[in-house]
């Protein structure tokens, strides 16, 4: 029996506004994401990729179609249940880092654990463990102003993984970084995907960064235009070894 995908979208639509002013941003999106996958989403502005990301992050709901997370229809959940799903299963990384300016790196990483209700000692231990995974334990007491852009994004990634999420949603995670720092961040995401088993879904406009993923889903005009398998895909690598 086939394994249930972590995410399944079938015929997902999203309409904004009403009447003559309404706009259909998603026109019937279909794709699956398996647990442990690393998927990049690309497309021009207005193609629907950010709208899809918001739906997958339970920050918005579809107007129609089916969105299953671990086999459960998310559209049937209440707002509070969707918030609980976000806290338990999802981590978020943004282009702008979204760190608290006057708060140390370790305290920034602790924030999701505060919302979860963890005790102080537990929070600190988990936050330091997450900072260790991104190579920043020596910078734990530094504020964002004392960190480079690449280091700030590493702190943001540590904050996203401190709750051990099953899915990491990354929205243009290298958009504010130079090429060298961008590659470092992508190598870190690939390592977390490989060693920690975290499923990664990343929106990017940079083709060279998308190549770190296993698959690239290309959006156009509110639909999936095509899906591309990269050289990093485990299945493709296995085929090449056999060949």
N, C-alpha and C positions, 0 to 999 in steps of 0.2 A: 504494500500500500504506500503511495507516495507520501513523503513527509509534508505536513502542513507548512506553507510558507509563513515567514514572520509577518509579511505584509502582502495583502492581495487587494488590488484595485480592479474593479470590473464596471465599465461604463460610467465612470465617475464624471459628473458634471458639476459646474459651479457657476451660478448666475449672480451678478451684482446688480442692485437697483431693481426698479419695477417699471412696468409699462414700456413706453417708447424709449425711455432712457436706460433700460436694462442692457446688460452686456454679459454674454456667455463667455467666461474666461476659460473654462474647461468644457470640452464638447464630447466627452466619452473616453476617458483615459483608462487603459488597461495595462497593468504589469504586475509581476510578482517579485518580491525580494526574499531570498532565502536567508535563514539565520547564518551569520558568519560571512555574508557577502559584502563587497565593497563596491558601491554603485555611484557613479557621477551622473549628474543631470545637467544637460546643456541646452541652450536655445537662445534665440534673440529676445530682446526686451518685449514683454507682452505675450510671450509664447505659452505661459501657463506654469512655468517651472516653480516660481515662488508661491503661487497659489497652491500648487500640489504639496510643496514643502509645508505650508501652513496647515493643510489638512492632515498630513502625516504626523505633524507635531501636535495634533489635537488642539491647535490654536484657532481652527475654523472647522466647519462641517460642510460636507458636500450638499449640493442641492438635489442630487440624484445619484443613482448607482450604488455600488457596494464597496465599502472599505472595511476589510477584515484585518485585525491585528491579533496574531496568534489564534486565528480561527474565530475570533469574536467580532461581531458586527459593531463597529464603533458608533455608528449612527444611532444605535439603540441606547447608548449610554447617556446619563444625565451630565450636566456641566461639571458637577462635583466628581462624578466617576471618571470623566475625561481628565480632570485635574489630577486625580489619583494615579491614573495611567501614566501621565507625564512624569510625575514624581518617582514612580516605581520603575519605569522601563525606559525612559528617554533621557538623553543628554543633548544639550544644545551648544553649538559654537557659532559665533557671529563674526562678520567682517570687522566690526568695530570693537571687539573684545568685551565691552560692557562690564568692565571692572569698576569697583568702587574706589575712587581716587585716593581717599585718605585712609584706606584700609590695607593692611599688609597682604602679601601674596597668600599666606596660609589662611588668613581670615577670609579672604575672597573665596578660597576653595571650600571653606567650611560652610558657606551660605546655604547650599542645598540641604546640608545635614541639619542646620538649624530649623529649616522649614519641615524637615522630616521628624524633628523632635529628639534627635540623638543627644546624649549627655556630653558635657564639655570635653572630658578626657577622650571619649570615643571619637568625637569630632576631630580633635587635634591629631589623633593617631591616624585616622583615615585620610585626613588632609595631607599629612606629611607623606604618607604612602603614595598618594596620588601625585604629589610634587616630585617624589623620587622617580616615578614612572616617566615623567617628562623632563627629568634631569635638572630640577631646580631646587633641590633641598637647601643648597647654600644661599638661595635668594628668598627664603621663606619669610623673612622679616622685612623685606623691602616693599615699598609702595610702588604702584604702577609708574609713577614719575621717575623712579630710579631704575626702571627696566627698559630694555629696548623693545621695539615693536614685536620682534620674534619671541622674546621672553614673555611679554604680556599675553601673546596668543597661547603660549605654552601653559601659562597660569589658567587661561580660559578653558583650555582642554582639560587640565587637571580638575577644574571645577565641574566640567561636564561629565567626567568619568568617576568622580569620587563616590557616587551612589551605585557604582557597578551597573550602569544601564545596559540593556540589551541592544539598544539602537542609539547611535550617535548621529544627530542631524547637524550638518555643517553647512552654513550659508556663506558662500564666498570666503572661506577661512584664510585665504592668502591674498585677498583683494587689496590689503593695505601694506603689503610687504614687498621687498625687492626679490629678485629671482633667487638669490642664494638662501635667504630666509624662508622663502616660499617652499623651496625644495626640502629644507629641514623640517618644516611643518608637515609636508606631505609624507615624508619618510616616517615621521612620528605617527601619523594617522595609520599608515600602512602597517607599522609595527604593532600598534594597539589592536588592529584588526586581526593580524596574524597570531600574536601571542596571547592576547586576552580574549579573543573570540568575539569582540564587539562588532556588530554589524554597523557599517558606515554608509550613510547616504549624504552625498555632498553636491550642492549646487555650485557651479563654477562657470566662468566665461573664458577660462584659460585652457586651451586644448592640451598643453604640455602637462598641466597639473591633473587633468582628467585621466591621463594615461597611467596614473598611479592606481586607479580603480581597476576592478575586474571587468566591469561593464560600463558603457556610457549610454544613457537613454537620452535621445535627442528629441526635444519638443519643438513644435511649430504650430502656431495658430490654434492653441488649446488642445492639441492631440500629440500622441507619441508618433513621431515621424519614422524613427528607426532605432534599433538597438545595436550597438557595436561592442564586440568582444575585444578586449585589449590583450596585449602580450602578457600581462600579469594575471590573467584569468587562470585559476588552477586547472580547469578542464583543458584549456588550450595548451598550457605548459605540459600537461600529461600527454596530450596527443603528440606534441613535438618530441617528447622523450621517446615515445613509441616509434615515431617515424625515424 
